[in-house]
Amino acid sequence: MSSDFCLLIRNARILLPTGEFLMGDIQTRGREIVQVAPEITTSATEADKVIDANGLTLLPGVIDPQVHFREPGLEHKEDLFTASCACAKGGVTLFMTRAS
């Protein structure tokens, strides 16, 4: 993704830093959020990609401070690889575990 790639996410239920939700749009450029608003006027033709998030909730990266990856001994249930894949799919950007 180039540094000027523009992503526009429309109609999302956005969790704000205050803990409140906003129904609206988010625009990113490169790796930076440049705008959060009830409606962003950037047209779909100006964005490199537009995602309609109607009915979806947009959260910041989630940190899971206590995970149990079932290693050692219960790898048939889950292991570091499968659990970290599940974290990534669910939006968890950082997990912490205690060494046994």
trRosetta pair geometry for C-beta under 8 A, 3 or more apart (Angstrom, degrees):
i j d omega theta_ij theta_ji phi_ij phi_ji
1 5 4.7 -72 -174 6 93 159
1 30 7.4 140 131 -140 105 48
2 5 5.0 132 59 -40 72 91
2 30 7.4 -78 119 -100 51 79
3 30 4.2 6 -165 -106 54 124
3 31 7.8 -47 -131 -1 67 84
4 29 6.3 -19 -149 -173 46 97
4 30 6.2 -6 -68 -56 23 92
5 28 8.0 5 102 109 82 94
5 29 7.2 157 75 -156 44 46
5 30 6.1 112 41 -84 77 39
5 48 5.1 -72 -158 35 72 157
5 49 7.7 10 176 9 101 103
6 27 6.8 -12 -167 -170 91 96
6 28 7.1 165 -150 85 44 55
6 29 5.4 -11 -98 -102 74 74
6 42 7.5 -135 170 176 134 151
6 46 6.8 -51 105 135 158 74
6 47 4.7 -125 116 -134 107 61
6 48 4.9 131 54 2 70 89
6 49 7.7 172 94 30 57 63
7 27 7.1 162 85 -155 54 48
7 28 4.6 3 53 52 100 102
7 47 6.6 72 -138 -168 14 112
7 48 6.7 -44 -70 61 54 93
7 49 5.2 -13 -116 68 75 98
7 50 7.9 161 -164 -88 53 32
7 51 7.2 9 -176 -1 97 106
8 25 6.6 -6 -173 -173 86 115
8 26 7.6 168 -153 87 43 49
8 27 5.2 -9 -105 -106 74 81
8 40 6.6 -144 -144 82 108 138
8 42 5.8 -149 -97 90 137 124
8 44 7.1 -136 65 -110 145 56
8 47 3.9 -77 -5 -103 117 159
8 49 7.2 -178 30 93 69 51
8 50 4.7 -18 72 -111 103 76
8 51 7.3 176 91 25 53 66
9 12 5.4 14 141 -26 110 133
9 25 6.3 163 87 -156 57 62
9 26 4.6 3 53 54 107 92
9 27 7.7 -162 24 -74 68 37
9 28 8.0 39 -5 -5 101 98
9 50 7.8 164 -86 -161 28 52
9 51 4.8 -15 -113 65 73 105
9 53 5.2 28 -179 -17 97 129
9 58 6.5 105 135 -89 149 150
10 25 4.9 -12 -112 -106 56 102
10 40 7.7 -122 -98 40 81 100
10 50 6.5 13 -7 -173 114 99
10 51 7.0 176 23 84 71 51
10 52 5.5 -29 68 -112 103 57
10 53 6.5 165 74 22 44 82
10 54 7.7 -9 109 -46 84 81
11 23 7.3 -9 -156 -178 50 87
11 24 7.8 -77 -98 -180 20 7
11 25 7.1 18 -23 -77 39 77
11 52 5.9 13 41 -162 125 71
11 53 5.5 177 81 65 74 67
11 54 4.2 -11 126 -75 139 74
12 23 7.5 -178 89 -148 37 49
12 24 6.8 -34 58 73 73 44
12 25 7.1 112 21 -104 92 32
12 26 6.6 -26 38 1 138 104
12 53 3.7 9 -82 93 88 140
12 54 8.0 -95 -75 -64 42 29
12 56 5.9 -44 -127 84 81 88
12 57 7.1 103 -177 -142 87 21
12 58 4.1 25 168 -14 142 121
13 21 5.4 -5 -180 -172 89 126
13 22 7.8 155 -160 75 45 36
13 23 5.9 -24 -101 -97 62 69
13 53 7.9 -135 12 130 58 111
13 56 6.9 -165 25 99 88 38
13 57 4.5 -43 77 -106 106 69
13 58 6.8 163 73 15 48 73
14 21 6.5 142 70 -159 45 65
14 22 4.7 -26 62 63 103 88
14 23 7.5 163 14 -96 83 16
14 24 5.9 -50 8 54 128 89
14 26 6.4 135 -102 -48 138 114
14 36 6.5 179 154 -157 164 116
14 57 7.8 166 -80 -163 22 59
14 58 4.8 -18 -106 64 68 110
15 19 7.5 -20 -168 -142 91 29
15 20 8.0 157 -151 87 52 30
15 21 6.0 -37 -94 -99 52 74
15 57 6.8 47 -32 176 98 102
15 58 6.9 -152 14 90 76 58
15 59 5.0 20 27 -112 132 67
15 60 6.8 -104 83 -3 108 79
16 19 7.1 -42 76 28 76 20
16 20 5.1 -9 46 67 118 76
16 21 7.0 179 2 -101 89 20
16 22 5.7 69 -45 -10 116 109
16 36 7.8 142 -105 143 92 150
21 57 7.7 -62 -129 -135 125 101
22 36 7.1 92 79 160 149 107
22 38 6.8 -111 178 -84 105 68
23 38 6.8 38 87 -137 69 78
24 36 6.7 92 103 177 131 70
24 37 5.6 -148 -179 107 137 34
24 38 4.3 -103 -100 -118 116 28
24 39 6.5 -113 -141 -49 86 40
24 40 7.7 97 171 -24 95 83
25 35 7.7 4 108 114 94 100
25 36 7.5 -178 91 -146 51 44
25 37 6.0 -13 59 66 89 73
25 38 7.5 36 14 129 82 17
25 39 6.0 67 4 -133 122 30
25 40 4.1 -116 97 4 138 102
26 33 6.2 -48 -170 -142 108 107
26 35 7.0 162 -154 90 43 62
26 36 5.2 -6 -106 -103 79 77
26 40 7.7 178 -48 -26 3 141
26 58 6.6 -149 -3 138 140 165
27 33 7.5 114 80 -161 47 61
27 34 5.4 -53 101 64 95 94
27 35 4.2 17 43 52 109 104
27 36 8.0 -151 24 -66 67 41
27 40 5.3 156 -34 -158 117 166
27 42 5.8 93 -102 16 144 148
27 47 7.4 -122 -131 -100 98 117
28 31 7.4 -28 180 -160 119 12
28 32 6.3 158 -157 83 79 40
28 33 5.4 -50 -97 -98 83 48
28 34 6.4 133 -130 6 28 85
29 32 5.8 -20 65 65 73 94
29 34 4.9 30 7 -26 104 137
33 36 6.5 14 167 -45 122 99
35 40 5.5 108 118 -113 131 125
35 42 7.8 142 57 -15 151 123
37 40 5.2 123 55 -70 113 73
42 46 5.0 -117 -171 77 89 130
42 47 5.9 91 137 -50 122 99
43 46 5.0 98 58 2 75 101
43 47 7.6 -152 97 -2 43 87
44 47 5.9 -60 -149 39 38 106
44 50 4.8 -42 -131 -36 92 155
47 50 5.1 101 87 -64 139 85
53 56 4.2 -94 -174 58 84 117
53 58 6.2 16 172 -51 162 109
59 62 6.1 22 127 -56 133 100
59 91 6.0 86 70 152 113 154
61 91 6.7 -158 -130 171 47 79
61 92 7.6 74 -176 -165 74 22
61 93 3.3 -8 -170 -2 122 142
61 94 7.1 70 146 -1 117 87
62 90 7.4 -55 50 123 139 91
62 91 5.2 73 9 115 111 93
62 92 4.9 -61 82 -102 100 57
62 93 6.5 133 49 9 46 79
63 92 7.3 105 -111 -155 17 79
63 93 6.9 -46 -75 62 63 81
63 94 4.6 -11 -118 69 84 104
63 95 7.5 171 -163 -84 55 37
63 96 7.7 27 177 -10 95 102
64 67 5.4 64 124 -59 123 102
64 87 6.6 -114 14 -126 138 114
64 92 5.0 -11 -13 -140 113 132
64 94 7.3 -175 31 95 63 56
64 95 4.6 -7 65 -114 104 84
64 96 7.1 -165 98 24 62 69
65 96 5.2 -6 -150 44 47 121
66 96 6.8 -23 -70 81 36 90
66 97 7.6 97 -151 -105 38 52
66 98 8.0 -2 -132 -14 78 99
67 83 6.7 127 171 165 130 134
67 87 7.6 -32 -104 -77 150 128
67 95 4.8 14 -17 -176 143 122
67 96 7.0 146 11 69 94 40
67 97 5.0 -61 65 -79 91 97
68 97 7.5 143 -86 -128 29 108
69 78 6.0 -125 -165 122 53 106
69 79 6.4 44 164 -171 99 26
69 80 5.3 44 171 -84 149 56
69 83 4.5 -130 -123 25 91 163
69 84 8.0 9 -115 -38 130 78
69 97 6.1 -28 -3 -107 111 158
70 73 7.2 -118 174 74 67 70
70 74 3.8 -91 -169 85 103 103
70 75 6.2 159 119 -81 103 33
70 77 4.9 -143 -139 73 166 108
70 78 4.4 113 23 65 134 85
70 79 6.6 -85 78 -81 99 43
70 83 7.6 161 22 -50 95 134
71 74 7.5 -119 -69 53 34 67
71 75 5.9 49 -94 -80 83 89
71 79 5.6 69 -61 -138 116 71
71 80 6.0 -31 -2 -36 149 88
72 75 7.4 -24 -148 -41 49 101
72 100 6.9 -107 16 36 88 158
74 77 4.7 -10 155 23 101 117
74 78 7.2 15 116 42 95 70
75 78 7.3 -103 -147 81 37 28
75 79 4.5 27 -143 -76 88 108
78 82 5.4 -130 -147 83 68 118
78 83 5.0 74 171 -60 116 101
79 82 5.5 83 47 19 70 97
79 83 6.7 -147 88 -3 27 98
80 83 6.1 -64 -138 44 22 106
80 84 6.0 17 166 -16 64 113
81 84 6.3 -62 -144 38 21 103
81 85 6.4 23 156 -19 61 108
82 85 5.6 -54 -150 36 32 114
82 86 6.5 34 152 -20 65 105
83 86 5.6 -52 -150 35 34 113
83 87 6.5 40 150 -22 65 101
83 95 8.0 -135 138 109 105 174
84 87 5.3 -44 -148 32 38 117
84 88 6.5 40 153 -19 65 101
84 95 7.2 -140 -109 29 76 138
85 88 5.8 -54 -150 36 32 110
85 89 6.4 30 153 -18 65 107
86 89 5.7 -55 -146 38 32 111
86 90 6.2 18 159 -8 65 113
87 90 6.1 -72 -148 46 26 102
87 92 3.7 -76 -168 69 87 126
87 95 5.4 -80 -122 -39 157 132
88 92 6.9 -75 -61 61 28 78
92 95 5.8 39 154 -59 129 98
